[in-house]
Amino acid sequence: MQKIAAFEPPTRLLMGPGPSNVAPSVLQAMAKPLVGHLDPVFIQLMEEIKSMLRTAFMTKNEMTFPVSGTGSAGMEFCFVNLIEPGDDVVIGVNGVFGNRMADVAERCGARVTKVEAEWGKIIEPAAIAAALKNVRPKIVAVVHAETSTGVLTPVEEISRLAHEAGALFMLDTVTSLGGCPVKIDEWKVDAVYSGTQKCLSCPPGLSPVSFGPKAMEVATHRKRKVQSWYLDVNLLASYWGQDRVYHHTAPISMNYALHEALRLVMEEGLESRWQRHKDSHLALKEGLAEMGLELASQPGHQLWSLNAIKVPEGADEAAVRKRLLAEFNLEIGAGLGPLKGKIWRVGLMGENSHRGKILTFLSALKHTLKS
């Protein structure tokens, strides 16, 4: 018999791009007894999750539920259900996740037109309008909050342009849902996906999604089957809808956690939660300015929940991160792509969007840079 010690993870302050720390009650929810995924008690839980997600997304869409998978599964869910080979798609690319959108769309057989912007800058409506002069796409898709750069792209005008061109409008809200305004119905978003591990302060493992009536019409009147059986909304609708037809074994404990995380969001109130994230962002900027540091993302469009800090001249970007982790149990993220080695990505998401944790980070960073 082999004796193996139980795994004991260290207690970290997770102030990178995600996952973020979660409330104790969310962790406690995951330890509750399992029930079957078709148990009447679990079905009631599913209904409550759907209702709270509609509130969080600010939508009345019936087809709103969590996909069993991380945020990237939500991205695939949206594309595989709405794209058929040969469809044209226009995608805004200003960071890692715009590029990932384009990759997924191409794998679905789409002809992708990229509307590119410098990393750290927003996708300008004028650039989308220019692309739409040359193509009549089925979908226009953008990343609302680009996790790799800390920039928040305004989307109302892009949505209008997409619909005038006869296209569906798709939005990535992985790092914005629960941390800043996300108004799916008001912005006329047809398809949206998010993740649980960012501003909702839930462990990673589920991806909230929502399809409006036009997106559902496209998905239900396809010429060929959805290429993914697991992510086919036509099948998932029967499980998350009223029929409760068996599709897959849902991750029971993760749904417990999401229910509790959403319950805390509802208890705080969306507008209060948004204001808390904004106040935390401004407090961080003020503290950084006192240290002679600044953010790299476009002024006026800086994301509250994910802050891209310029690495000061002479600092070893990687060494600072390693020392913060080793000495302070504090995790921050590195830059990606063209921003590698140039920025630190600091998340102020959900449970970590509080003044005390900001002061802890600033003190640790100041000590590390001095030494």
C-alpha positions in Angstrom: 0.0 0.0 0.0 1.3 3.4 -1.0 0.8 6.2 1.5 0.4 9.6 -0.2 0.0 12.8 1.8 -3.2 14.8 1.2 -2.6 17.9 -0.9 -2.5 21.2 1.1 -2.4 24.3 -1.2 -0.9 27.5 0.1 -3.2 30.4 0.9 -2.5 32.9 -1.8 -3.8 36.4 -2.5 -4.8 35.9 -6.1 -4.5 39.4 -7.7 -3.7 38.2 -11.2 -6.0 37.9 -14.2 -7.9 35.1 -12.6 -8.9 33.0 -10.8 -9.7 35.4 -8.1 -10.2 34.6 -4.4 -13.7 33.6 -3.4 -15.9 34.2 -0.4 -15.7 31.5 2.3 -19.4 30.7 1.8 -18.7 29.8 -1.9 -16.0 27.3 -0.9 -18.4 25.9 1.8 -21.1 25.5 -0.8 -18.8 23.2 -2.8 -18.5 20.9 0.2 -22.3 20.3 0.5 -23.6 16.8 -0.1 -24.1 15.8 -3.8 -27.5 15.2 -5.3 -28.3 13.8 -8.7 -28.2 16.2 -11.7 -31.9 15.4 -12.3 -32.9 15.5 -8.7 -35.9 17.9 -8.1 -33.8 19.9 -5.6 -31.0 20.4 -8.2 -33.5 21.3 -10.8 -34.8 24.1 -8.5 -31.2 25.2 -8.0 -30.8 25.4 -11.8 -33.9 27.6 -12.1 -32.5 30.0 -9.5 -29.1 30.1 -11.2 -30.8 31.0 -14.5 -32.8 33.7 -12.9 -29.8 35.3 -11.2 -27.8 35.1 -14.4 -30.5 37.0 -16.2 -30.2 39.7 -13.6 -26.4 39.8 -13.8 -26.5 40.0 -17.6 -29.5 42.4 -17.5 -31.4 40.4 -20.0 -34.8 38.6 -20.3 -33.4 35.9 -22.6 -34.9 32.6 -21.7 -31.8 30.8 -23.0 -29.4 31.9 -20.2 -27.5 29.3 -18.3 -24.0 28.1 -17.4 -22.1 25.9 -19.8 -20.2 23.1 -18.1 -16.7 24.4 -18.9 -14.5 27.5 -18.5 -14.9 30.8 -20.4 -13.3 29.4 -23.5 -16.0 26.8 -23.6 -18.5 29.6 -23.6 -16.7 31.2 -26.5 -16.8 27.9 -28.5 -20.5 27.5 -27.5 -21.4 30.8 -29.2 -19.4 30.2 -32.3 -20.1 26.5 -33.0 -23.9 27.1 -32.7 -24.0 30.2 -34.9 -21.4 29.5 -37.6 -21.6 27.1 -40.5 -18.8 26.6 -43.0 -18.4 29.5 -45.4 -20.1 32.1 -43.1 -18.4 35.5 -42.9 -17.5 36.8 -39.5 -16.0 40.2 -38.5 -14.0 40.1 -35.2 -12.3 42.9 -33.3 -8.8 41.9 -32.3 -6.9 44.0 -29.7 -5.5 41.3 -27.5 -5.2 37.6 -26.8 -8.9 36.9 -26.6 -9.8 38.6 -29.8 -7.2 36.4 -31.5 -8.7 33.4 -29.8 -12.2 34.3 -31.1 -10.8 34.4 -34.6 -9.1 31.1 -34.2 -12.3 29.4 -32.9 -14.3 30.9 -35.7 -11.9 29.7 -38.4 -12.0 26.2 -36.9 -15.8 26.4 -37.4 -15.2 27.0 -41.1 -15.8 30.8 -41.1 -14.2 33.4 -43.3 -12.8 35.7 -40.7 -12.2 39.5 -41.2 -10.1 40.8 -38.4 -10.5 44.5 -37.3 -7.2 45.0 -35.4 -6.2 47.7 -33.0 -3.0 48.2 -31.0 -2.9 46.1 -27.9 -4.1 48.3 -25.0 -6.4 50.4 -27.3 -10.1 49.9 -27.9 -11.8 48.6 -31.0 -13.0 51.8 -32.7 -16.5 51.8 -34.2 -15.1 53.5 -37.3 -12.8 50.6 -37.9 -15.8 48.1 -37.7 -17.8 50.4 -40.1 -14.9 50.3 -42.6 -14.8 46.5 -42.5 -18.5 46.3 -43.0 -18.2 48.2 -46.3 -16.4 45.1 -47.8 -18.2 42.2 -46.2 -21.8 41.3 -45.1 -21.0 39.1 -42.1 -23.3 36.7 -40.2 -21.6 37.8 -36.9 -19.7 40.8 -35.6 -17.9 39.8 -32.4 -15.8 41.8 -29.9 -14.2 41.4 -26.5 -15.8 43.8 -24.1 -13.0 43.6 -21.4 -9.7 42.4 -22.9 -8.0 40.5 -20.1 -4.6 40.6 -21.7 -4.5 44.4 -21.9 -6.8 45.9 -19.3 -8.9 47.9 -21.9 -12.7 48.2 -21.9 -14.2 48.7 -25.4 -17.6 50.6 -25.6 -19.9 48.4 -27.6 -23.2 50.2 -28.2 -22.2 51.8 -31.4 -20.6 48.6 -32.7 -23.8 46.7 -31.9 -25.8 49.2 -33.9 -23.4 48.9 -36.9 -23.6 45.1 -36.7 -27.4 45.1 -36.8 -27.5 47.6 -39.6 -25.4 45.2 -41.6 -27.8 42.4 -40.9 -25.4 40.6 -38.5 -25.7 39.1 -35.1 -23.7 40.9 -32.4 -21.6 38.7 -30.1 -19.8 39.8 -26.9 -17.1 38.4 -24.6 -17.8 39.5 -21.0 -15.5 37.1 -19.2 -13.7 39.9 -17.2 -16.6 42.4 -17.1 -19.6 40.5 -15.9 -20.2 41.4 -12.2 -17.4 44.1 -12.2 -18.8 46.8 -14.5 -22.0 47.5 -16.4 -23.0 44.7 -18.8 -26.4 45.4 -20.3 -27.2 42.7 -22.8 -30.8 43.8 -23.7 -30.1 47.5 -23.7 -27.0 47.0 -25.9 -28.9 44.6 -28.2 -26.3 41.8 -27.8 -27.5 38.6 -29.5 -24.9 36.2 -28.0 -22.8 36.6 -24.9 -20.5 34.4 -22.8 -18.6 34.9 -19.6 -16.6 33.0 -16.9 -17.1 32.3 -13.2 -13.6 32.9 -11.9 -13.3 36.6 -12.4 -15.6 39.3 -11.0 -18.3 36.7 -9.9 -15.7 35.4 -7.5 -16.4 31.7 -8.1 -13.9 28.9 -8.9 -13.3 28.3 -12.6 -15.3 25.6 -14.3 -18.6 27.2 -15.6 -19.3 29.7 -18.4 -22.5 31.7 -18.2 -24.0 32.2 -21.7 -27.1 33.9 -23.1 -28.7 33.7 -26.5 -31.3 36.2 -27.7 -34.2 35.3 -30.0 -32.3 36.0 -33.2 -29.4 33.8 -32.1 -31.7 31.0 -31.2 -33.4 31.3 -34.5 -30.1 30.9 -36.3 -29.1 28.0 -34.1 -32.4 26.1 -34.6 -32.6 26.6 -38.4 -29.1 25.4 -39.3 -28.5 23.5 -42.6 -26.2 21.0 -40.8 -25.8 19.8 -37.3 -23.7 21.8 -34.8 -20.2 20.4 -35.0 -20.0 20.0 -31.2 -22.4 17.5 -29.7 -21.4 18.7 -26.2 -22.0 22.4 -26.8 -25.1 22.1 -29.1 -27.6 24.6 -27.7 -30.4 22.6 -29.3 -29.6 19.7 -27.0 -28.6 21.8 -24.0 -31.9 23.7 -24.2 -33.7 20.5 -23.5 -31.7 20.0 -20.3 -31.7 23.6 -19.0 -35.2 24.2 -20.3 -38.5 22.8 -19.0 -38.1 19.2 -20.5 -35.0 18.3 -18.4 -33.9 15.7 -21.0 -30.6 14.1 -19.9 -27.7 15.5 -21.8 -24.6 15.3 -19.6 -23.8 15.0 -15.9 -23.6 18.6 -14.8 -20.8 19.5 -12.3 -23.0 19.6 -9.2 -20.6 21.2 -6.8 -19.6 23.9 -9.3 -23.2 24.8 -9.7 -23.6 25.0 -5.9 -20.7 27.4 -5.9 -22.1 29.5 -8.7 -25.4 29.7 -7.0 -23.8 31.1 -3.8 -21.5 33.5 -5.7 -24.5 34.9 -7.6 -26.5 35.1 -4.4 -23.8 37.3 -3.0 -23.9 39.5 -6.1 -27.6 39.9 -5.8 -27.3 40.7 -2.1 -24.8 43.4 -2.8 -26.7 44.8 -5.8 -25.2 45.2 -9.3 -24.8 49.0 -9.2 -23.1 48.9 -5.7 -20.8 46.1 -7.0 -19.9 48.1 -10.1 -19.1 51.2 -7.9 -17.0 49.1 -5.6 -14.9 47.9 -8.6 -14.6 51.5 -9.9 -13.5 52.8 -6.5 -10.9 50.1 -6.1 -9.5 50.8 -9.6 -9.2 54.5 -8.8 -7.6 53.8 -5.4 -5.0 51.5 -7.1 -4.2 54.2 -9.7 -3.7 56.8 -7.0 -1.4 54.5 -5.1 0.6 53.7 -8.2 0.9 57.4 -9.1 2.5 58.0 -5.7 5.1 55.4 -6.6 5.7 56.9 -10.0 3.9 54.1 -11.8 1.0 54.2 -14.4 -1.3 52.0 -16.3 -0.6 51.0 -19.9 -4.1 50.8 -21.3 -5.9 53.6 -23.1 -6.9 56.5 -20.9 -10.7 56.8 -20.6 -11.1 53.1 -21.4 -9.3 51.4 -18.6 -10.9 48.3 -17.2 -11.7 48.5 -13.5 -11.3 44.8 -12.7 -8.0 44.2 -14.6 -5.2 46.8 -14.4 -2.2 46.7 -16.8 0.7 48.4 -14.9 3.7 49.6 -16.9 6.9 47.9 -15.7 9.3 50.8 -14.7 12.6 51.1 -16.4 15.3 48.9 -14.8 12.8 46.5 -13.1 13.0 42.8 -13.8 9.3 42.1 -14.6 9.5 38.3 -13.9 11.7 38.6 -10.8 9.2 41.0 -9.2 6.3 38.6 -9.8 8.3 35.7 -8.4 9.3 37.6 -5.3 5.8 38.7 -4.6 4.7 35.1 -4.8 7.5 33.7 -2.7 7.6 36.4 0.1 4.0 37.7 0.2 2.0 34.8 -1.2 0.7 37.3 -3.7 0.0 36.4 -7.3 -0.1 38.9 -10.2 0.0 38.2 -13.9 2.6 38.7 -16.6 2.1 40.5 -19.9 1.2 38.4 -23.0 2.1 38.7 -26.7 3.7 42.1 -27.6 3.2 43.2 -23.9 5.3 40.4 -22.5 7.8 41.8 -20.1 6.3 45.3 -20.3 3.3 45.1 -18.0 2.0 43.4 -14.8 -1.6 42.5 -14.9 -3.3 43.1 -11.5 -6.8 41.9 -11.0 -9.2 43.7 -8.6 -12.1 41.2 -9.0 -15.0 40.4 -6.8 -13.6 39.5 -3.3 -10.3 41.1 -4.1 -11.9 44.5 -5.1 -11.4 45.9 -1.6 -9.2 48.7 -0.2 -7.4 46.5 2.3 -6.2 44.1 -0.4 -5.1 47.0 -2.6 -3.0 48.4 0.2 -1.5 45.0 0.8 -0.5 44.8 -2.9 0.9 48.3 -3.1 3.0 47.8 0.1 4.3 44.5 -1.2 5.1 46.0 -4.6 6.8 49.0 -3.1 9.0 46.8 -0.9 9.9 44.5 -3.7 10.8 47.3 -6.2 13.0 49.1 -3.5 14.8 45.9 -2.7 
